Amino acid sequence: MRCIKNKIEHDGSGAVTLCPTEPEDMWHAYNLIRPGDLLRASAIRRVTTVQDTGSTSSARVHLNLLIRVKNLDFDPQSSQLHVSGQITNETPHTKIGQFHTLDLELNRNFTLEKEVGADGEGSGWDSIAIESLKDAVDEGGKRRAEAVAVVMQEGLAHICFIGQFQTILKQKIEMSVPRKRQGGGDHDKGMNKFFKITLETLLRQMEFNTSLTSGANNEAVRPVLLASPGFVAAGFQKYIQAEASTTTPGLRRLLPSLVVVHSASGYTNSLAEVLQSPAVKTILADTKYARETKLMDDFQEQLRKETNKATYGPREVEFAVEQGAVGRGGGVLIVSNRLFRSQDIAERKRWVGLVDRVRDVEGGEVRILSSDHESGKRLEGLGGIAALLTFPVVEPDFDSDAE
């Protein structure tokens, strides 16, 4: 995501103009845009004209519309973001108050404005929104996936990109492979065809150039995890090695990045198991994904030991913060980014205030996990918020209070 213009004021109001340059940027835009914000983007609207003779004609017109956001619809697999709301600027073809859906597109600028007002329309550019904006803007150029995973079994493969903030299923390959029979070669032919299609799809999704004359040959290749039950992944690795030594020499650059690991099945629900394997943890040790996974592992280890130095749940964590237990010396507040997508302004301010208190007043660490990563999903199962404490805290019986 490129930042074209930034006009955020000291009071938290203001607007930024952004240009999404790759599919993951749509996920960042989804986390930045909230109901009540003002969004300006180009749009195509069908306009019907009535002639004096009574005949009608319709045409598609390009417009630049400003809407007050009401709803967002994000498809993570296709990385498509649709934002609907009421039009706030009048044009020759639209009236104020009409509803319209803006489809954000790659390499097309959009302007997002957040307001601060007593009427409750918006909470402005608070600390979480500013942090999300920094995550979205990729100053170093094109952001790439930290790893690629091919989770497979006979006749089935799922190609997933593990990014800094989400894991995306890029492609599913499914085909019929004949059963293995004694003295027959149909099974081997079927598997070779399956491997061929899977490899072609993988290279296309990775935008991997197999040409030996390409200047891209010097680029570092991200890790490629091949996972399966049995020996399917190992067979796929051997197929790639054979292709690299015969018909496609450019594949040699890919060979050092291949890692074969075991999985229970070829479905995406086995990806969590793959990423927990020691070999994969070593490879991804320096990635954001690995740091978040280790954080959740440490948290659950404290729960298992019953040290009272780990707590989870909204009221429990707020109580620990009030006691000063999430501060300097090892206190870590762990929050799911889903909590900040709440359409309730008061609810969002509740969590933003808690983050600001831990970070700025108590001196503790704050880690915001993506709900689209395995570690974030584990946190979601704990209510979306947890904390590692600097000292044990005995919590009151909240259930009794509720009764």
N, C-alpha and C positions, 0 to 999 in steps of 0.2 A: 504494500500500500504506500503510495506516495502522498505526502502532504503538500498541497498546492498553496494553501493560504491558511494561516492560523491567527484568528482574532478573538482569543479568549481573554475576557477582562478579569480584573482582580476579584470582582464580586462573584465570579463563577458563571456569568452570562457570556454570550458570544457565539461565534460560528467558526467552523473549520471547513475547508474545501479539500476533499480527498479524491484520489484516483486509484481504484482497485486494479491491480495488475496481474493477479493470479487468483485461482479459485478459493484458496484459504482466506483471502481478504474478505470474502462475503461472510465468512463466519465472524470475523472481527467486526464487520459492519453490523451484523445481527446483534452483537453484544454491546455496540456503541449506541445504536438507535433505540429509543424508548418511546412508548406512548406519551403524547404531549409535546414531543419535540417537533421542530419545523424542519422539513426536508425538501430541498430543491434539487430537481434532476430533470433531464430531458425525458420526454414521453411521446408516445404516438397515440393519438385519439381519433376515432372514426367520427367524422362530422357529416351530418345529413343536411342537405340544402333543398328547400322547396322552391321550385321555379314559379314564375307568374302563371304559367299554363297549368300548374297543379302537379306537374311531374316532379319526382324527387331524384336526387343523385347523392351518392355518398363518396367520401374520399378520406384517406388517412393523412392526418396533418401532424407534423412535428411541432411539439410545444415545449416550453420550459416552464414547468409547474412547481408551485410551492404548496405543500400540503401539511396539515396538522396531523401527525401520525396517530392512528387509532389501533392498527393491528399489524403484526409482522408474520410472514410465513416463510420459513427457511427450510430448504431441502438439503441436508448435509451431503447426501450422496452425489447430487448433481451440482451442489454449491450454487443454487439459485435462491435469490432473496427477493420477495415481493412485499412491498410496503404499501398499505392502504390507509387512506385518510381523507379529510375534507380539504378541498382546494381553498386557499386563502388569497390567491391573486387572480384578478379578473383578466381574461384575455378575450379576443374577438370570438373565440370558440368555446369558452368555458365561463361559468359563473361561480362566484364565491359561494361556498357551501356544498357544491356538488362533490360526490365521492369519486375518487380515482385511485387506481393502483399503479404505483411506480415500480418498474422492474429494473433493479440496479444491474448494470452491465460492466464487464471488464473494459478497462481503458476508457471509460466515460466518467467524467467528474461528477460528483454530487456534493452538495453543501448541507451540512448538518448544523442546526442552530438549537442551542439549549437555553431556556429562559429561567430566571429566578424571580418568582413572584409570590406575593402573599395569597394569591387566589388558588395556590396549589397546583397550577398548571405544570410546573416543572421544578426539579431540584438543581438545575444548572449543571455545570461541569464540576462535580464534586471530586474528591480524591480518587475514587474508584474509576470514574469516567476518564480522568486524566491518565491514570495508569493503563486503562484499556486502550486509550489512544496511543500511548507510547509503545504498547505491545503491537498495535496494528501497523504502525509506521515502520517499515523496514528500511533503515538508513543504509544498510550494507548492500542493498541490491535485492535480487530475487531470493526469497526465502524458500528453502527446499525441505523436503521431508527428511527427518532424522534417520529413518530406516524404511525399507520396503519389506513386506512379509507376504509370502505365498503359502497359504494354508490349503493343503490339498489331500485328496485321496483318489483312488482310481476313478477317472472320468469326471472329477469335480475339483475346481480350484477357485480360491478367492484371493484376489490381489489387493492388498491393503497398504495404504501409505500412513506411516506413523509420523505425524508432524509434531511441532512444538506444543500445539494447543488442541489437536483433535486427531482421531484415527478415522480415516475415510476408506470405505470400500470402493475401490476404483473400478473393478471389473469382476464379474463372475463368469467362469467358463464351465460349461456342463455339456458332456457328450457321452454317448453310449460306447462302452468298451466291452468286447466279447469276453466271456469267461475263459479262464485258463483251462485248456483240455490237453490231455496227454497226446503228444504227437501232432498237435495242431499249432499253427503259427499265427492265428487270427488275433490272439490276445496281445502278442508282442507288437504286431502291426498296429493294433488299436491304440496301445500305449504310446508308440512312437508318434502317431498322429496327434494324440492328446498332448504330448510333450511339445510337439512342434507348434501347435496352436497356442499353448500356454506361454511358450517362450516369445513368440511373435507379439502376443498381447502385452506381456511384461515389458519388452523393449519399447513398444509403442507408448505405453503409459509412463515409462521412465524417460521418454524422449532420448533414448540411448542411441548414439550414432555408432554403428558398427564399422564405419569406413576408417581404414588405417590412415588415410590422408587428411582426416578431419582435424582441425585445430583443437577440437574438444577432447582429444585423446588424453591430454594432460590433466584433465579435470579429475578430482577425486570422486570415486564412485561410492555412493552411500551403501551401508550394509544391506544385503539381501538375505532375508531369513527364509529358508525352505523348510516347511514343517508338515509332517504327515504321520499317520499311524503306519506301522510296518516300514517297508523300504521304498515307498513311492517317491519321497523327497530325495533320497539317495540316488534313485534311478533318474530323477530329473536332473540332478547335479551331473551325473555321468553323461547324460544326453547333451547338456550344455558344453561339457568338456570335449565331447566328440565333435560337436559343431565347430568349436573354437579351433580344433586341430585340423579340420578338413575344409569345410565349405565357407566358414565365417571367421577368419582369423581375428577380426576386430573384437570378437567376444572375449579374447584373452584378458582384456582390461577388467572384465566383470568377474573372472574366476576368483581372485583373491578375496572378494567381498561376499562370496557365497558361504552361508553357514547352515548346516543341516541340523535340525532339532526335532524332537519327538512331539507329537500332539495326539490328543485322543481321537480327533476326527478331522475332516477337511472343511468343517464349518467355522464361521467367524467366532463362535462362542469359545473355540479352543485357543483363540489368540491370547487371552489372558494367561493361560497355562504356558504358552510359548514364551511370552515376555518375562515370566518368572523363572525360566530355566537359568542356571548359573552361567552357561556360555553366553547367553544373550545379555544378561546383566553386565557381564564384563565388557562386551562390545559397546553397549549403550551407557557405560558408566558416567560419561561426561555430558549426557544429554539432559534436557529439562525433564523429559519423561522419566528417566531413571531417578533423578533427584526427588521427584514427586512420589514415585513408587517406594523409594527407601523411606521417605517421611511417613507414609502410611504404614509401612512395615514396622517402623520404630514405634509408632503410636499403638498399633495392635499388640506389639510385644509388651508394652507397658500395661495394657488392659489385661493381657494374659497373666502377667505377674501380680496383678492386683496391688499395685504400689500406691494407688490413689493419686498418681501423678499424670493421669490422663483422664479426660472427661469428654463427653459429647452430648449433643442436644442443645437447643436454643437456651432454655432457662439454666441448664447446668453450666454451660460455658459463660453465660452472662454473670452468674453467681461467682465463678472462679475469677473472672476479670475484676469484679467488684472487691474481691478479697486480695487483689494485687498479686495473684498467683501466675498470671500470664505476662510476666515482665522480664526485666534484665536477668541474665543468668541461665537462660535456656527455655524461657516461655515462648511457645509458638502457637499462634492462632491459625487454624486451618479452616478455610471457608470455600465452599463451592461457588463458582461464578453464577450458578443458577439463582442464588438468593438476590443478586443485584439486578436480575431481569424482572423482578416483581413489578407488576403494574400499579401496585399500591405504593404511593409516594412515601407514606409514613413507614411502611415496612422496609423500603429501601434505605431510608434515612436511619432506621434502627441499626442496620448492619453496617452502613458506612460509618456511623458514629462509633460503633464498637471497634471497627478496624482502626479508626483514627485514634481512639483512646489507647489501644494496645501499642500502636506504633509510635505515637507522639508523646503520650503521657507516661505510660508504663515502661516504655523502652523495650518491649518485646518484639518478636519477629512475626510477620504476617505472611502467610502463604495462601494464595488464591489458586485453587485447582480447577482445571477445566472439567466440566461434567461430561465432556465427550471423550475423556481418556479413562483408562481402566482404574487409575487411582482415584479420579473424581467420582466414578461410579461407586467405588467402595465407600467413599465419604458420603455419597447420597444415601446409602443404606444406614448411615448413622444420623440422619437428619440434616445433612448438608453443612454441618458445622461441628468442629471438635477443637481440642486444645491439648498441648503438652504443657505441663505445669512446672514451675520452678520449685514448688514444695507441695506436699500432699494436702489435699483439701477434702474434708468430710462434708458431703453435700446434705442439705436438709431433705426431708422426704417430701418431694414436690407433689407426689400422688395424694398424700394425706391432705396437703394444703388445698388441692383441687376439690377433694371431697368435702 
